Amino acid sequence: MRLLVAAIGRLKQGPERLLAERYHERAVKAGRGVGLRSVDMVELEESRAGDAARRREEEAARLLERLPEGAAIVLLDETGETLDTAALTEKVRRWRDGGRSATAFLIGGPDGTAQALKDRCDLCLALGALTWPHQFVRVMLLEQIYRVTTVLAGHPYHRE
């Protein structure tokens, strides 16, 4: 199975990008032994449409264009479920073992995401009730993906 992180907007050079790259590299290494072929990251341009609804629709279309065939879709959204690492790991394990080709983690733009994208996702995931800058969301998501890969690889999870 392939993991994909697709995000609207680009991380600029700086500490957030370095930290995201570090967790990405760790996830790639840990995932090799547990049937995860790759952990890919895609940055997509923000919409320049004049109104928020149109921006959400255009950005949702861009994200959907990048989805691998047969992927489980995890949309990060402030209205989503909050899961602990064990529950997220179990979802990824079931998708992998169930024959899904990929799990795609999608991060919308500053205006949020279109309802049509929310309706298509297998999991709408919130990183808590707080509002986070998009660059932090990417780092926190990649850290959790790294944790998921290590748990799948049989490393003990420190919370158990």
Secondary structure, 3 states (H helix, E strand, C coil): CEEEEEEECCCCCCHHHHHHHHHHHHHHHHHHHHCCCEEEEEEECCCCCCCHHHHHHHHHHHHHHCCCCCCEEEEEEEEEECCCHHHHHHHHHHHHHCCCCEEEEEECECCECCHHHHHHCCEEECCCCCCCCHHHHHHHHHHHHHHHHHHHCCCCCCCC
